[in-house]
Amino acid sequence: MLNNESGTGTHIFDEGVTEERRSIDDSKTGVGDLQLRTKYHLFSRDGLNLASGLNLRLPTGDEADFQGLGDTTLTPFFSVAQEYGRFDFHLAAGVEINADDTERSRVRYAAGVTAGIIEPLAFLVDVIGNSNVTDQELSVTVPAFANASLENSLGEPPPGTVTTVTRELHTDVVDLALGFKAAFPHSLVGFAGVFVPLNDDGLRADVIPTANIEVSF
């Protein structure tokens, strides 16, 4: 086993097995992607509400700084909600169609409950997730390490060369969203809370604070 520690990471060689660890710490401030959303109320009876809508995402954020997706997407969705006193149970699902690369399209879903605390403040708990429609292929070029004594018999590449490793990936990103929602005059609704990852898929922070303001007309 040989350990070589440097600022770029640690390489461990153990009987042909190679492991590399890297750590990066950086920050960036800027505008993310622009999202335009419309929703139409289809049905209402005895506290049951059904709606459908469209969500358009425009790539205004910098993909290189992880502030945007880099693609234009359109997401048709349906949502249903049922009120029981101070509680509102809701469910939404849709398909995010990637206009630039249809293989990157994803299924998106959310389910949770809103509990009224005092008028006009409510507490929200939601599970929000998305999954690949099709598996994605990821190719990475990495160093090809060889044992010189076995090179001729096994046909391994000479030391210092590189090889391309390809993997089929299927990601399921699931988050827990906790927060408070407040209604204001003039059809304004504000939200503040946090997102906490429930699994390890995707590239996400341990806790993601969020806030938004919505207006209805």
Secondary structure, 3 states (H helix, E strand, C coil): CEEEEECCEEEEEECCEEEEECCCCCCCCCCCCEEEEEEEEEEEECCEEEEEEEEEEECCCCHHHCCCCCCCEEEEEEEEEEEECCEEEEEEEEEEEECCCHHHCEEEEEEEEEEEEECCEEEEEEEEEEEECCCEEEEEEEEECCCHHHHHHHCCCCCCEEEEEEEEECCEEEEEEEEEEEEECCCEEEEEEEEEECCCCCCCCCCEEEEEEEECC
